[in-house]
């Protein structure tokens, strides 16, 4: 971790983002501990996408020095304090605030949700095509998700959980997914396992806070309040909403993937370094270094 941060701090010597008022928002929730990795994530992504302006949710820990750094490097982004976000009938915490702000913003903008533990390493034509075509996109959970694709809820359960509903202490994502056959009008709804760490929501799309609250209430009925309050329910909701929107694209997993100590191919476009193996080896550090090397030129003082 310390070696990675030492390399990542070089991001402070790279040129600032020049925001574009083109109807695209890049949204992230960050805090003081993730400031440096976030700058790597957003600068490397914005460089390749060449679209969008930045909106941030402050998890409550950003300092005044952090805000000055963000203003200098990200074009004075809008920063929304998490305490000011009303989650209504949906859970609080677990990045639900981020999802609900995203659903508000998408009324008039295309919104890309970008986690601070991502690194963009090359051109992202599939993402750009989704945005220009005003279609949502999803970062799949793994190669098995790509093989299965977006399916109706009963078909998803039949293929992913052939032995039926799983029991605790399984992860809450498996607990809810394995019970989708009992979701109201299940055959009319679809799903694919994906990551909310990188996702695109089309401008003016059908999913809004009401849709999120409806799914949340129904999912809670399937697994119980305590389970639904666990970390992961926001990601399940994001997956469900996007899976049921017309035209949603699933990004090719060979180019856009979650890092599980998988072999590096050299054709990675965006890699999401999920917590399990973020620092298991030097890949995150090396990819961070590669991304920073692409951000050449004089940086802010």
Phi, psi and omega in degrees: 000315182292323177295319178297313181297323178300316178291316185297331182296345174298343179299336182289347179259010180261159182298151180288158172291137172259103185294150179240130179270071187242016178088005180247133176242135173254111188252136176214154170249124185222170174216183185297327181289335182255009184302308184293310176302324178299317180299324175296314182299309187284324180290319180293323179289313182297324179300317183281324181284321182058039178212157165093162172235169190256135168231136184234150169250123178276119181288004178106356185248356181297136178265172177296324176296321177299317182295324177293320178297316180295319178299320182289322188262341187238019175071041179049067184288157171289131180239122183255119177294134183298329182294340182271358184266120178271120180270356175059232182279355181272162178300161174250142183087181179062028180068015174298324179301320179297314181297317183290323173297318178303314182294329174291314184294329185291349177303326183234001184219155164279129185241126174255122173272123183233119176283155181284349179258032173251155174223129178259130190241355181193182181303147183237064185297326181294322178292316180298320179295321178297317181293312182294330177272003182051052177237143177291162174219158183225140169270112186293157183285334181182175181299332178293327177294322178293321180295323182277322182072184178285126184229165172295157183302314179297322180290322177301313181296317182300321184271325182273326184230067184297339180268006177092187184303137177272164182244160173300146015266033177300157178300146184302330180297318177291325181298316181283316183299320183288353178251010183298335180298337179267003178292142181305129181052048186305322183293346180267358183238157185232169182195149165215143179285125182215183180246132176279002178293340176209111185207151179239132180243119184296147178298132177069019182293168187287335183279130178221190181301323180296317179296319179296318180293322178296313178297317181301315182295317182291321179294320179299324178295332181280326187242349181096155185297316184297316179293316183293338178280352182286161176300132179122340182293328177296318181295318177300319180294315177302315179300315182296313182299312181292323181297335183258010175261137182296137173085002181299132180262141171258123184291143179298124188293338179292338181252331183232109186210166174268134186277117177236043184060040178272156180299140177278130184260337185094350179252017178295137175254316175215131180238132179257115184269083180299155190300329186305315184236024184303317183244021182293333179212197184264011186294315179302315179297314182294321179290324175299316179298318178299316181295318179294322179300331178286338182270069186274166178111167180293137181255176178295151178287000000 
